[in-house]
Amino acid sequence: MNWINLGLHPGWNSSTAAETDLNRLGVFAGAAAQTNIDEGPEAVHKADIATAEHLGRRVAEAARVFALGRAAA
């Protein structure tokens, strides 16, 4: 197993930060999202979706590097 982290500092945690910051919840164990209990998936915050997309790109890049390394061996 290989761990691919977000590679991001916590967002939305200072007076100059915004709720649109990536990693707005300050999670280090992977991508996270928060919604109200009475709302559906359409209510997921856009910054949380963008954070998940960021992590997806990092995982895809790591997979590409691993695959190229395997092909070179």
CHARMM-style PDB file with segment names, atoms N, HN, CA, C and O in Angstrom:
ATOM      1  N   MET     1       0.848  -1.168   0.000  1.00  0.00      PROA
ATOM      2  CA  MET     1       0.000   0.000   0.000  1.00  0.00      PROA
ATOM      3  C   MET     1       0.893   1.231   0.000  1.00  0.00      PROA
ATOM      4  O   MET     1       1.913   1.267   0.689  1.00  0.00      PROA
ATOM      5  N   ASN     2       0.518   2.210  -0.753  1.00  0.00      PROA
ATOM      6  HN  ASN     2      -0.310   2.180  -1.313  1.00  0.00      PROA
ATOM      7  CA  ASN     2       1.214   3.485  -0.774  1.00  0.00      PROA
ATOM      8  C   ASN     2       0.241   4.578  -0.350  1.00  0.00      PROA
ATOM      9  O   ASN     2      -0.897   4.635  -0.815  1.00  0.00      PROA
ATOM     10  N   TRP     3       0.708   5.434   0.532  1.00  0.00      PROA
ATOM     11  HN  TRP     3       1.633   5.389   0.910  1.00  0.00      PROA
ATOM     12  CA  TRP     3      -0.128   6.529   1.015  1.00  0.00      PROA
ATOM     13  C   TRP     3       0.146   7.758   0.173  1.00  0.00      PROA
ATOM     14  O   TRP     3       1.299   8.163   0.022  1.00  0.00      PROA
ATOM     15  N   ILE     4      -0.890   8.350  -0.371  1.00  0.00      PROA
ATOM     16  HN  ILE     4      -1.826   8.021  -0.249  1.00  0.00      PROA
ATOM     17  CA  ILE     4      -0.778   9.605  -1.122  1.00  0.00      PROA
ATOM     18  C   ILE     4      -1.543  10.650  -0.312  1.00  0.00      PROA
ATOM     19  O   ILE     4      -2.767  10.586  -0.206  1.00  0.00      PROA
ATOM     20  N   ASN     5      -0.828  11.594   0.247  1.00  0.00      PROA
ATOM     21  HN  ASN     5       0.167  11.646   0.161  1.00  0.00      PROA
ATOM     22  CA  ASN     5      -1.504  12.621   1.051  1.00  0.00      PROA
ATOM     23  C   ASN     5      -2.000  13.765   0.176  1.00  0.00      PROA
ATOM     24  O   ASN     5      -1.747  13.803  -1.028  1.00  0.00      PROA
ATOM     25  N   LEU     6      -2.702  14.680   0.798  1.00  0.00      PROA
ATOM     26  HN  LEU     6      -2.907  14.649   1.776  1.00  0.00      PROA
ATOM     27  CA  LEU     6      -3.226  15.836   0.068  1.00  0.00      PROA
ATOM     28  C   LEU     6      -2.120  16.780  -0.401  1.00  0.00      PROA
ATOM     29  O   LEU     6      -2.255  17.437  -1.433  1.00  0.00      PROA
ATOM     30  N   GLY     7      -1.037  16.843   0.353  1.00  0.00      PROA
ATOM     31  HN  GLY     7      -0.927  16.308   1.191  1.00  0.00      PROA
ATOM     32  CA  GLY     7       0.016  17.797   0.019  1.00  0.00      PROA
ATOM     33  C   GLY     7      -0.433  19.242   0.207  1.00  0.00      PROA
ATOM     34  O   GLY     7       0.056  20.149  -0.466  1.00  0.00      PROA
ATOM     35  N   LEU     8      -1.365  19.441   1.125  1.00  0.00      PROA
ATOM     36  HN  LEU     8      -1.762  18.704   1.671  1.00  0.00      PROA
ATOM     37  CA  LEU     8      -1.929  20.772   1.367  1.00  0.00      PROA
ATOM     38  C   LEU     8      -1.879  21.117   2.853  1.00  0.00      PROA
ATOM     39  O   LEU     8      -2.014  20.244   3.710  1.00  0.00      PROA
ATOM     40  N   HSD     9      -1.688  22.376   3.139  1.00  0.00      PROA
ATOM     41  HN  HSD     9      -1.579  23.086   2.443  1.00  0.00      PROA
ATOM     42  CA  HSD     9      -1.861  22.861   4.506  1.00  0.00      PROA
ATOM     43  C   HSD     9      -3.351  23.021   4.764  1.00  0.00      PROA
ATOM     44  O   HSD     9      -4.141  23.049   3.820  1.00  0.00      PROA
ATOM     45  N   PRO    10      -3.746  23.125   6.030  1.00  0.00      PROA
ATOM     46  CA  PRO    10      -5.154  23.366   6.308  1.00  0.00      PROA
ATOM     47  C   PRO    10      -5.599  24.696   5.703  1.00  0.00      PROA
ATOM     48  O   PRO    10      -4.853  25.676   5.717  1.00  0.00      PROA
ATOM     49  N   GLY    11      -6.786  24.717   5.190  1.00  0.00      PROA
ATOM     50  HN  GLY    11      -7.391  23.921   5.179  1.00  0.00      PROA
ATOM     51  CA  GLY    11      -7.345  25.948   4.648  1.00  0.00      PROA
ATOM     52  C   GLY    11      -8.364  26.547   5.601  1.00  0.00      PROA
ATOM     53  O   GLY    11      -8.756  25.912   6.580  1.00  0.00      PROA
ATOM     54  N   TRP    12      -8.781  27.733   5.323  1.00  0.00      PROA
ATOM     55  HN  TRP    12      -8.463  28.249   4.527  1.00  0.00      PROA
ATOM     56  CA  TRP    12      -9.845  28.422   6.055  1.00  0.00      PROA
ATOM     57  C   TRP    12      -9.600  28.447   7.558  1.00  0.00      PROA
ATOM     58  O   TRP    12     -10.506  28.188   8.350  1.00  0.00      PROA
ATOM     59  N   ASN    13      -8.354  28.765   7.946  1.00  0.00      PROA
ATOM     60  HN  ASN    13      -7.618  28.975   7.302  1.00  0.00      PROA
ATOM     61  CA  ASN    13      -8.028  28.769   9.368  1.00  0.00      PROA
ATOM     62  C   ASN    13      -7.305  30.042   9.817  1.00  0.00      PROA
ATOM     63  O   ASN    13      -6.627  30.053  10.844  1.00  0.00      PROA
ATOM     64  N   SER    14      -7.458  31.102   9.041  1.00  0.00      PROA
ATOM     65  HN  SER    14      -8.009  31.093   8.206  1.00  0.00      PROA
ATOM     66  CA  SER    14      -6.855  32.377   9.432  1.00  0.00      PROA
ATOM     67  C   SER    14      -7.758  33.517   8.961  1.00  0.00      PROA
ATOM     68  O   SER    14      -8.710  33.304   8.210  1.00  0.00      PROA
ATOM     69  N   SER    15      -7.446  34.713   9.410  1.00  0.00      PROA
ATOM     70  HN  SER    15      -6.672  34.886  10.019  1.00  0.00      PROA
ATOM     71  CA  SER    15      -8.282  35.864   9.053  1.00  0.00      PROA
ATOM     72  C   SER    15      -8.213  36.196   7.563  1.00  0.00      PROA
ATOM     73  O   SER    15      -9.105  36.865   7.042  1.00  0.00      PROA
ATOM     74  N   THR    16      -7.177  35.743   6.877  1.00  0.00      PROA
ATOM     75  HN  THR    16      -6.452  35.200   7.300  1.00  0.00      PROA
ATOM     76  CA  THR    16      -7.046  36.018   5.446  1.00  0.00      PROA
ATOM     77  C   THR    16      -7.517  34.849   4.586  1.00  0.00      PROA
ATOM     78  O   THR    16      -7.474  34.924   3.358  1.00  0.00      PROA
ATOM     79  N   ALA    17      -7.967  33.773   5.224  1.00  0.00      PROA
ATOM     80  HN  ALA    17      -8.002  33.712   6.221  1.00  0.00      PROA
ATOM     81  CA  ALA    17      -8.410  32.586   4.500  1.00  0.00      PROA
ATOM     82  C   ALA    17      -9.871  32.739   4.079  1.00  0.00      PROA
ATOM     83  O   ALA    17     -10.563  33.664   4.502  1.00  0.00      PROA
ATOM     84  N   ALA    18     -10.319  31.812   3.237  1.00  0.00      PROA
ATOM     85  HN  ALA    18      -9.757  31.060   2.893  1.00  0.00      PROA
ATOM     86  CA  ALA    18     -11.703  31.839   2.754  1.00  0.00      PROA
ATOM     87  C   ALA    18     -12.282  30.430   2.779  1.00  0.00      PROA
ATOM     88  O   ALA    18     -11.545  29.445   2.728  1.00  0.00      PROA
ATOM     89  N   GLU    19     -13.590  30.343   2.856  1.00  0.00      PROA
ATOM     90  HN  GLU    19     -14.189  31.143   2.896  1.00  0.00      PROA
ATOM     91  CA  GLU    19     -14.234  29.025   2.872  1.00  0.00      PROA
ATOM     92  C   GLU    19     -14.057  28.283   1.553  1.00  0.00      PROA
ATOM     93  O   GLU    19     -14.384  27.099   1.470  1.00  0.00      PROA
ATOM     94  N   THR    20     -13.552  28.945   0.531  1.00  0.00      PROA
ATOM     95  HN  THR    20     -13.287  29.907   0.598  1.00  0.00      PROA
ATOM     96  CA  THR    20     -13.296  28.299  -0.756  1.00  0.00      PROA
ATOM     97  C   THR    20     -11.899  27.686  -0.829  1.00  0.00      PROA
ATOM     98  O   THR    20     -11.541  27.094  -1.846  1.00  0.00      PROA
ATOM     99  N   ASP    21     -11.101  27.820   0.239  1.00  0.00      PROA
ATOM    100  HN  ASP    21     -11.392  28.302   1.066  1.00  0.00      PROA
ATOM    101  CA  ASP    21      -9.756  27.242   0.266  1.00  0.00      PROA
ATOM    102  C   ASP    21      -9.823  25.725   0.131  1.00  0.00      PROA
ATOM    103  O   ASP    21     -10.733  25.088   0.661  1.00  0.00      PROA
ATOM    104  N   LEU    22      -8.854  25.151  -0.582  1.00  0.00      PROA
ATOM    105  HN  LEU    22      -8.115  25.670  -1.012  1.00  0.00      PROA
ATOM    106  CA  LEU    22      -8.720  23.696  -0.588  1.00  0.00      PROA
ATOM    107  C   LEU    22      -8.395  23.243   0.828  1.00  0.00      PROA
ATOM    108  O   LEU    22      -7.765  23.980   1.587  1.00  0.00      PROA
ATOM    109  N   ASN    23      -8.814  22.054   1.184  1.00  0.00      PROA
ATOM    110  HN  ASN    23      -9.326  21.456   0.567  1.00  0.00      PROA
ATOM    111  CA  ASN    23      -8.635  21.478   2.511  1.00  0.00      PROA
ATOM    112  C   ASN    23      -9.190  22.409   3.589  1.00  0.00      PROA
ATOM    113  O   ASN    23      -8.559  22.617   4.625  1.00  0.00      PROA
ATOM    114  N   ARG    24     -10.365  22.962   3.335  1.00  0.00      PROA
ATOM    115  HN  ARG    24     -10.877  22.793   2.493  1.00  0.00      PROA
ATOM    116  CA  ARG    24     -10.967  23.931   4.250  1.00  0.00      PROA
ATOM    117  C   ARG    24     -11.256  23.344   5.622  1.00  0.00      PROA
ATOM    118  O   ARG    24     -11.359  24.088   6.597  1.00  0.00      PROA
ATOM    119  N   LEU    25     -11.391  22.006   5.722  1.00  0.00      PROA
ATOM    120  HN  LEU    25     -11.308  21.402   4.930  1.00  0.00      PROA
ATOM    121  CA  LEU    25     -11.660  21.354   7.000  1.00  0.00      PROA
ATOM    122  C   LEU    25     -10.380  20.975   7.737  1.00  0.00      PROA
ATOM    123  O   LEU    25     -10.445  20.514   8.877  1.00  0.00      PROA
ATOM    124  N   GLY    26      -9.226  21.158   7.118  1.00  0.00      PROA
ATOM    125  HN  GLY    26      -9.173  21.533   6.192  1.00  0.00      PROA
ATOM    126  CA  GLY    26      -7.948  20.895   7.771  1.00  0.00      PROA
ATOM    127  C   GLY    26      -7.675  19.424   8.033  1.00  0.00      PROA
ATOM    128  O   GLY    26      -7.091  19.079   9.060  1.00  0.00      PROA
ATOM    129  N   VAL    27      -8.086  18.555   7.128  1.00  0.00      PROA
ATOM    130  HN  VAL    27      -8.560  18.834   6.294  1.00  0.00      PROA
ATOM    131  CA  VAL    27      -7.927  17.114   7.300  1.00  0.00      PROA
ATOM    132  C   VAL    27      -6.582  16.670   6.727  1.00  0.00      PROA
ATOM    133  O   VAL    27      -6.161  17.159   5.678  1.00  0.00      PROA
ATOM    134  N   PHE    28      -5.907  15.746   7.414  1.00  0.00      PROA
ATOM    135  HN  PHE    28      -6.249  15.349   8.266  1.00  0.00      PROA
ATOM    136  CA  PHE    28      -4.630  15.234   6.924  1.00  0.00      PROA
ATOM    137  C   PHE    28      -4.687  13.759   6.543  1.00  0.00      PROA
ATOM    138  O   PHE    28      -3.724  13.238   5.980  1.00  0.00      PROA
ATOM    139  N   ALA    29      -5.782  13.080   6.832  1.00  0.00      PROA
ATOM    140  HN  ALA    29      -6.564  13.504   7.289  1.00  0.00      PROA
ATOM    141  CA  ALA    29      -5.897  11.647   6.563  1.00  0.00      PROA
ATOM    142  C   ALA    29      -6.496  11.352   5.192  1.00  0.00      PROA
ATOM    143  O   ALA    29      -6.790  10.193   4.898  1.00  0.00      PROA
ATOM    144  N   GLY    30      -6.684  12.344   4.360  1.00  0.00      PROA
ATOM    145  HN  GLY    30      -6.445  13.285   4.600  1.00  0.00      PROA
ATOM    146  CA  GLY    30      -7.282  12.167   3.044  1.00  0.00      PROA
ATOM    147  C   GLY    30      -8.266  13.291   2.793  1.00  0.00      PROA
ATOM    148  O   GLY    30      -8.299  14.271   3.536  1.00  0.00      PROA
ATOM    149  N   ALA    31      -9.051  13.156   1.769  1.00  0.00      PROA
ATOM    150  HN  ALA    31      -9.024  12.359   1.164  1.00  0.00      PROA
ATOM    151  CA  ALA    31     -10.049  14.177   1.457  1.00  0.00      PROA
ATOM    152  C   ALA    31     -11.267  13.991   2.363  1.00  0.00      PROA
ATOM    153  O   ALA    31     -11.643  12.863   2.682  1.00  0.00      PROA
ATOM    154  N   ALA    32     -11.874  15.090   2.770  1.00  0.00      PROA
ATOM    155  HN  ALA    32     -11.569  16.006   2.511  1.00  0.00      PROA
ATOM    156  CA  ALA    32     -13.061  15.034   3.625  1.00  0.00      PROA
ATOM    157  C   ALA    32     -14.053  16.085   3.163  1.00  0.00      PROA
ATOM    158  O   ALA    32     -13.684  17.088   2.552  1.00  0.00      PROA
ATOM    159  N   ALA    33     -15.318  15.838   3.467  1.00  0.00      PROA
ATOM    160  HN  ALA    33     -15.618  15.023   3.964  1.00  0.00      PROA
ATOM    161  CA  ALA    33     -16.373  16.791   3.137  1.00  0.00      PROA
ATOM    162  C   ALA    33     -17.341  16.852   4.309  1.00  0.00      PROA
ATOM    163  O   ALA    33     -17.436  15.920   5.107  1.00  0.00      PROA
ATOM    164  N   GLN    34     -18.044  17.951   4.395  1.00  0.00      PROA
ATOM    165  HN  GLN    34     -17.967  18.709   3.747  1.00  0.00      PROA
ATOM    166  CA  GLN    34     -19.033  18.108   5.455  1.00  0.00      PROA
ATOM    167  C   GLN    34     -20.278  18.756   4.870  1.00  0.00      PROA
ATOM    168  O   GLN    34     -20.198  19.755   4.154  1.00  0.00      PROA
ATOM    169  N   THR    35     -21.424  18.177   5.184  1.00  0.00      PROA
ATOM    170  HN  THR    35     -21.489  17.366   5.765  1.00  0.00      PROA
ATOM    171  CA  THR    35     -22.703  18.751   4.778  1.00  0.00      PROA
ATOM    172  C   THR    35     -23.665  18.682   5.958  1.00  0.00      PROA
ATOM    173  O   THR    35     -23.411  17.992   6.946  1.00  0.00      PROA
ATOM    174  N   ASN    36     -24.752  19.394   5.838  1.00  0.00      PROA
ATOM    175  HN  ASN    36     -24.958  19.954   5.036  1.00  0.00      PROA
ATOM    176  CA  ASN    36     -25.796  19.303   6.853  1.00  0.00      PROA
ATOM    177  C   ASN    36     -26.488  17.954   6.733  1.00  0.00      PROA
ATOM    178  O   ASN    36     -26.611  17.408   5.636  1.00  0.00      PROA
ATOM    179  N   ILE    37     -26.937  17.422   7.850  1.00  0.00      PROA
ATOM    180  HN  ILE    37     -26.837  17.865   8.741  1.00  0.00      PROA
ATOM    181  CA  ILE    37     -27.530  16.095   7.886  1.00  0.00      PROA
ATOM    182  C   ILE    37     -28.809  15.996   7.056  1.00  0.00      PROA
ATOM    183  O   ILE    37     -29.171  14.914   6.595  1.00  0.00      PROA
ATOM    184  N   ASP    38     -29.485  17.115   6.869  1.00  0.00      PROA
ATOM    185  HN  ASP    38     -29.192  17.994   7.244  1.00  0.00      PROA
ATOM    186  CA  ASP    38     -30.757  17.082   6.141  1.00  0.00      PROA
ATOM    187  C   ASP    38     -30.622  17.474   4.672  1.00  0.00      PROA
ATOM    188  O   ASP    38     -31.620  17.747   4.005  1.00  0.00      PROA
ATOM    189  N   GLU    39     -29.386  17.502   4.166  1.00  0.00      PROA
ATOM    190  HN  GLU    39     -28.575  17.280   4.708  1.00  0.00      PROA
ATOM    191  CA  GLU    39     -29.163  17.840   2.754  1.00  0.00      PROA
ATOM    192  C   GLU    39     -28.499  16.672   2.045  1.00  0.00      PROA
ATOM    193  O   GLU    39     -27.809  15.864   2.666  1.00  0.00      PROA
ATOM    194  N   GLY    40     -28.710  16.594   0.762  1.00  0.00      PROA
ATOM    195  HN  GLY    40     -29.270  17.250   0.257  1.00  0.00      PROA
ATOM    196  CA  GLY    40     -28.154  15.513  -0.040  1.00  0.00      PROA
ATOM    197  C   GLY    40     -26.784  15.853  -0.606  1.00  0.00      PROA
ATOM    198  O   GLY    40     -26.180  16.860  -0.237  1.00  0.00      PROA
ATOM    199  N   PRO    41     -26.300  15.001  -1.509  1.00  0.00      PROA
ATOM    200  CA  PRO    41     -24.976  15.179  -2.085  1.00  0.00      PROA
ATOM    201  C   PRO    41     -24.813  16.483  -2.866  1.00  0.00      PROA
ATOM    202  O   PRO    41     -23.696  16.974  -3.028  1.00  0.00      PROA
ATOM    203  N   GLU    42     -25.917  17.041  -3.348  1.00  0.00      PROA
ATOM    204  HN  GLU    42     -26.825  16.642  -3.217  1.00  0.00      PROA
ATOM    205  CA  GLU    42     -25.822  18.308  -4.084  1.00  0.00      PROA
ATOM    206  C   GLU    42     -25.372  19.456  -3.183  1.00  0.00      PROA
ATOM    207  O   GLU    42     -24.972  20.510  -3.678  1.00  0.00      PROA
ATOM    208  N   ALA    43     -25.432  19.261  -1.873  1.00  0.00      PROA
ATOM    209  HN  ALA    43     -25.756  18.404  -1.471  1.00  0.00      PROA
ATOM    210  CA  ALA    43     -25.055  20.311  -0.930  1.00  0.00      PROA
ATOM    211  C   ALA    43     -23.588  20.250  -0.514  1.00  0.00      PROA
ATOM    212  O   ALA    43     -23.140  21.078   0.279  1.00  0.00      PROA
ATOM    213  N   VAL    44     -22.832  19.281  -1.037  1.00  0.00      PROA
ATOM    214  HN  VAL    44     -23.196  18.609  -1.681  1.00  0.00      PROA
ATOM    215  CA  VAL    44     -21.412  19.210  -0.696  1.00  0.00      PROA
ATOM    216  C   VAL    44     -20.738  20.507  -1.138  1.00  0.00      PROA
ATOM    217  O   VAL    44     -20.940  20.977  -2.258  1.00  0.00      PROA
ATOM    218  N   HSD    45     -19.947  21.067  -0.256  1.00  0.00      PROA
ATOM    219  HN  HSD    45     -19.782  20.685   0.654  1.00  0.00      PROA
ATOM    220  CA  HSD    45     -19.294  22.354  -0.523  1.00  0.00      PROA
ATOM    221  C   HSD    45     -18.341  22.232  -1.703  1.00  0.00      PROA
ATOM    222  O   HSD    45     -17.621  21.242  -1.833  1.00  0.00      PROA
ATOM    223  N   LYS    46     -18.341  23.237  -2.554  1.00  0.00      PROA
ATOM    224  HN  LYS    46     -18.926  24.042  -2.449  1.00  0.00      PROA
ATOM    225  CA  LYS    46     -17.495  23.218  -3.756  1.00  0.00      PROA
ATOM    226  C   LYS    46     -16.015  23.084  -3.410  1.00  0.00      PROA
ATOM    227  O   LYS    46     -15.265  22.456  -4.157  1.00  0.00      PROA
ATOM    228  N   ALA    47     -15.585  23.662  -2.294  1.00  0.00      PROA
ATOM    229  HN  ALA    47     -16.194  24.172  -1.688  1.00  0.00      PROA
ATOM    230  CA  ALA    47     -14.182  23.538  -1.885  1.00  0.00      PROA
ATOM    231  C   ALA    47     -13.844  22.099  -1.511  1.00  0.00      PROA
ATOM    232  O   ALA    47     -12.723  21.648  -1.744  1.00  0.00      PROA
ATOM    233  N   ASP    48     -14.803  21.373  -0.934  1.00  0.00      PROA
ATOM    234  HN  ASP    48     -15.714  21.739  -0.745  1.00  0.00      PROA
ATOM    235  CA  ASP    48     -14.576  19.968  -0.590  1.00  0.00      PROA
ATOM    236  C   ASP    48     -14.468  19.120  -1.849  1.00  0.00      PROA
ATOM    237  O   ASP    48     -13.649  18.203  -1.916  1.00  0.00      PROA
ATOM    238  N   ILE    49     -15.283  19.420  -2.837  1.00  0.00      PROA
ATOM    239  HN  ILE    49     -15.949  20.165  -2.783  1.00  0.00      PROA
ATOM    240  CA  ILE    49     -15.205  18.715  -4.122  1.00  0.00      PROA
ATOM    241  C   ILE    49     -13.865  19.016  -4.797  1.00  0.00      PROA
ATOM    242  O   ILE    49     -13.225  18.113  -5.336  1.00  0.00      PROA
ATOM    243  N   ALA    50     -13.448  20.261  -4.768  1.00  0.00      PROA
ATOM    244  HN  ALA    50     -13.968  20.994  -4.330  1.00  0.00      PROA
ATOM    245  CA  ALA    50     -12.162  20.647  -5.368  1.00  0.00      PROA
ATOM    246  C   ALA    50     -11.000  19.964  -4.645  1.00  0.00      PROA
ATOM    247  O   ALA    50     -10.015  19.588  -5.281  1.00  0.00      PROA
ATOM    248  N   THR    51     -11.104  19.803  -3.330  1.00  0.00      PROA
ATOM    249  HN  THR    51     -11.904  20.108  -2.814  1.00  0.00      PROA
ATOM    250  CA  THR    51     -10.062  19.113  -2.567  1.00  0.00      PROA
ATOM    251  C   THR    51      -9.993  17.644  -2.981  1.00  0.00      PROA
ATOM    252  O   THR    51      -8.901  17.101  -3.144  1.00  0.00      PROA
ATOM    253  N   ALA    52     -11.135  17.001  -3.152  1.00  0.00      PROA
ATOM    254  HN  ALA    52     -12.023  17.442  -3.019  1.00  0.00      PROA
ATOM    255  CA  ALA    52     -11.163  15.604  -3.600  1.00  0.00      PROA
ATOM    256  C   ALA    52     -10.574  15.478  -5.004  1.00  0.00      PROA
ATOM    257  O   ALA    52      -9.842  14.529  -5.284  1.00  0.00      PROA
ATOM    258  N   GLU    53     -10.883  16.415  -5.878  1.00  0.00      PROA
ATOM    259  HN  GLU    53     -11.478  17.186  -5.651  1.00  0.00      PROA
ATOM    260  CA  GLU    53     -10.309  16.401  -7.231  1.00  0.00      PROA
ATOM    261  C   GLU    53      -8.796  16.577  -7.179  1.00  0.00      PROA
ATOM    262  O   GLU    53      -8.066  15.937  -7.936  1.00  0.00      PROA
ATOM    263  N   HSD    54      -8.328  17.442  -6.291  1.00  0.00      PROA
ATOM    264  HN  HSD    54      -8.921  17.962  -5.676  1.00  0.00      PROA
ATOM    265  CA  HSD    54      -6.884  17.653  -6.108  1.00  0.00      PROA
ATOM    266  C   HSD    54      -6.219  16.339  -5.693  1.00  0.00      PROA
ATOM    267  O   HSD    54      -5.184  15.962  -6.243  1.00  0.00      PROA
ATOM    268  N   LEU    55      -6.821  15.645  -4.719  1.00  0.00      PROA
ATOM    269  HN  LEU    55      -7.662  15.952  -4.273  1.00  0.00      PROA
ATOM    270  CA  LEU    55      -6.261  14.369  -4.274  1.00  0.00      PROA
ATOM    271  C   LEU    55      -6.304  13.344  -5.409  1.00  0.00      PROA
ATOM    272  O   LEU    55      -5.356  12.578  -5.581  1.00  0.00      PROA
ATOM    273  N   GLY    56      -7.377  13.322  -6.176  1.00  0.00      PROA
ATOM    274  HN  GLY    56      -8.147  13.944  -6.036  1.00  0.00      PROA
ATOM    275  CA  GLY    56      -7.463  12.406  -7.310  1.00  0.00      PROA
ATOM    276  C   GLY    56      -6.338  12.615  -8.315  1.00  0.00      PROA
ATOM    277  O   GLY    56      -5.775  11.654  -8.840  1.00  0.00      PROA
ATOM    278  N   ARG    57      -6.016  13.876  -8.579  1.00  0.00      PROA
ATOM    279  HN  ARG    57      -6.473  14.656  -8.152  1.00  0.00      PROA
ATOM    280  CA  ARG    57      -4.902  14.170  -9.496  1.00  0.00      PROA
ATOM    281  C   ARG    57      -3.582  13.675  -8.919  1.00  0.00      PROA
ATOM    282  O   ARG    57      -2.748  13.143  -9.652  1.00  0.00      PROA
ATOM    283  N   ARG    58      -3.382  13.845  -7.610  1.00  0.00      PROA
ATOM    284  HN  ARG    58      -4.059  14.278  -7.015  1.00  0.00      PROA
ATOM    285  CA  ARG    58      -2.145  13.375  -6.965  1.00  0.00      PROA
ATOM    286  C   ARG    58      -2.037  11.851  -7.030  1.00  0.00      PROA
ATOM    287  O   ARG    58      -0.958  11.313  -7.279  1.00  0.00      PROA
ATOM    288  N   VAL    59      -3.148  11.160  -6.808  1.00  0.00      PROA
ATOM    289  HN  VAL    59      -4.025  11.596  -6.605  1.00  0.00      PROA
ATOM    290  CA  VAL    59      -3.147   9.694  -6.882  1.00  0.00      PROA
ATOM    291  C   VAL    59      -2.869   9.241  -8.314  1.00  0.00      PROA
ATOM    292  O   VAL    59      -2.096   8.307  -8.530  1.00  0.00      PROA
ATOM    293  N   ALA    60      -3.490   9.890  -9.285  1.00  0.00      PROA
ATOM    294  HN  ALA    60      -4.118  10.648  -9.110  1.00  0.00      PROA
ATOM    295  CA  ALA    60      -3.264   9.534 -10.688  1.00  0.00      PROA
ATOM    296  C   ALA    60      -1.809   9.748 -11.082  1.00  0.00      PROA
ATOM    297  O   ALA    60      -1.231   8.929 -11.797  1.00  0.00      PROA
ATOM    298  N   GLU    61      -1.217  10.838 -10.622  1.00  0.00      PROA
ATOM    299  HN  GLU    61      -1.686  11.503 -10.041  1.00  0.00      PROA
ATOM    300  CA  GLU    61       0.197  11.105 -10.939  1.00  0.00      PROA
ATOM    301  C   GLU    61       1.098  10.054 -10.287  1.00  0.00      PROA
ATOM    302  O   GLU    61       2.041   9.575 -10.917  1.00  0.00      PROA
ATOM    303  N   ALA    62       0.818   9.695  -9.039  1.00  0.00      PROA
ATOM    304  HN  ALA    62       0.052  10.085  -8.528  1.00  0.00      PROA
ATOM    305  CA  ALA    62       1.622   8.671  -8.368  1.00  0.00      PROA
ATOM    306  C   ALA    62       1.486   7.338  -9.092  1.00  0.00      PROA
ATOM    307  O   ALA    62       2.477   6.628  -9.265  1.00  0.00      PROA
ATOM    308  N   ALA    63       0.280   6.988  -9.516  1.00  0.00      PROA
ATOM    309  HN  ALA    63      -0.525   7.564  -9.376  1.00  0.00      PROA
ATOM    310  CA  ALA    63       0.066   5.742 -10.255  1.00  0.00      PROA
ATOM    311  C   ALA    63       0.832   5.751 -11.569  1.00  0.00      PROA
ATOM    312  O   ALA    63       1.391   4.734 -11.981  1.00  0.00      PROA
ATOM    313  N   ARG    64       0.854   6.906 -12.222  1.00  0.00      PROA
ATOM    314  HN  ARG    64       0.400   7.732 -11.887  1.00  0.00      PROA
ATOM    315  CA  ARG    64       1.611   7.031 -13.477  1.00  0.00      PROA
ATOM    316  C   ARG    64       3.095   6.789 -13.233  1.00  0.00      PROA
ATOM    317  O   ARG    64       3.743   6.074 -13.997  1.00  0.00      PROA
ATOM    318  N   VAL    65       3.630   7.379 -12.178  1.00  0.00      PROA
ATOM    319  HN  VAL    65       3.104   7.960 -11.557  1.00  0.00      PROA
ATOM    320  CA  VAL    65       5.047   7.209 -11.848  1.00  0.00      PROA
ATOM    321  C   VAL    65       5.344   5.751 -11.512  1.00  0.00      PROA
ATOM    322  O   VAL    65       6.353   5.209 -11.962  1.00  0.00      PROA
ATOM    323  N   PHE    66       4.477   5.110 -10.724  1.00  0.00      PROA
ATOM    324  HN  PHE    66       3.657   5.551 -10.359  1.00  0.00      PROA
ATOM    325  CA  PHE    66       4.676   3.707 -10.378  1.00  0.00      PROA
ATOM    326  C   PHE    66       4.649   2.836 -11.637  1.00  0.00      PROA
ATOM    327  O   PHE    66       5.471   1.932 -11.783  1.00  0.00      PROA
ATOM    328  N   ALA    67       3.713   3.103 -12.536  1.00  0.00      PROA
ATOM    329  HN  ALA    67       3.045   3.838 -12.417  1.00  0.00      PROA
ATOM    330  CA  ALA    67       3.598   2.313 -13.760  1.00  0.00      PROA
ATOM    331  C   ALA    67       4.810   2.503 -14.658  1.00  0.00      PROA
ATOM    332  O   ALA    67       5.301   1.542 -15.251  1.00  0.00      PROA
ATOM    333  N   LEU    68       5.292   3.728 -14.761  1.00  0.00      PROA
ATOM    334  HN  LEU    68       4.894   4.508 -14.279  1.00  0.00      PROA
ATOM    335  CA  LEU    68       6.493   3.957 -15.568  1.00  0.00      PROA
ATOM    336  C   LEU    68       7.694   3.264 -14.970  1.00  0.00      PROA
ATOM    337  O   LEU    68       8.529   2.725 -15.697  1.00  0.00      PROA
ATOM    338  N   GLY    69       7.789   3.271 -13.657  1.00  0.00      PROA
ATOM    339  HN  GLY    69       7.110   3.708 -13.067  1.00  0.00      PROA
ATOM    340  CA  GLY    69       8.898   2.576 -12.989  1.00  0.00      PROA
ATOM    341  C   GLY    69       8.830   1.083 -13.230  1.00  0.00      PROA
ATOM    342  O   GLY    69       9.857   0.444 -13.456  1.00  0.00      PROA
ATOM    343  N   ARG    70       7.633   0.519 -13.185  1.00  0.00      PROA
ATOM    344  HN  ARG    70       6.798   1.038 -13.001  1.00  0.00      PROA
ATOM    345  CA  ARG    70       7.462  -0.909 -13.429  1.00  0.00      PROA
ATOM    346  C   ARG    70       7.842  -1.262 -14.856  1.00  0.00      PROA
ATOM    347  O   ARG    70       8.469  -2.292 -15.102  1.00  0.00      PROA
ATOM    348  N   ALA    71       7.459  -0.402 -15.800  1.00  0.00      PROA
ATOM    349  HN  ALA    71       6.949   0.435 -15.600  1.00  0.00      PROA
ATOM    350  CA  ALA    71       7.764  -0.645 -17.205  1.00  0.00      PROA
ATOM    351  C   ALA    71       9.262  -0.560 -17.473  1.00  0.00      PROA
ATOM    352  O   ALA    71       9.780  -1.261 -18.342  1.00  0.00      PROA
ATOM    353  N   ALA    72       9.961   0.300 -16.727  1.00  0.00      PROA
ATOM    354  HN  ALA    72       9.540   0.870 -16.022  1.00  0.00      PROA
ATOM    355  CA  ALA    72      11.389   0.471 -16.932  1.00  0.00      PROA
ATOM    356  C   ALA    72      12.186  -0.691 -16.337  1.00  0.00      PROA
ATOM    357  O   ALA    72      13.331  -0.918 -16.727  1.00  0.00      PROA
ATOM    358  N   ALA    73      11.597  -1.418 -15.409  1.00  0.00      PROA
ATOM    359  HN  ALA    73      10.666  -1.233 -15.092  1.00  0.00      PROA
ATOM    360  CA  ALA    73      12.332  -2.495 -14.714  1.00  0.00      PROA
ATOM    361  C   ALA    73      12.431  -3.751 -15.547  1.00  0.00      PROA
ATOM    362  OT1 ALA    73      13.016  -4.740 -15.106  1.00  0.00      PROA
TER     363      ALA     73
END
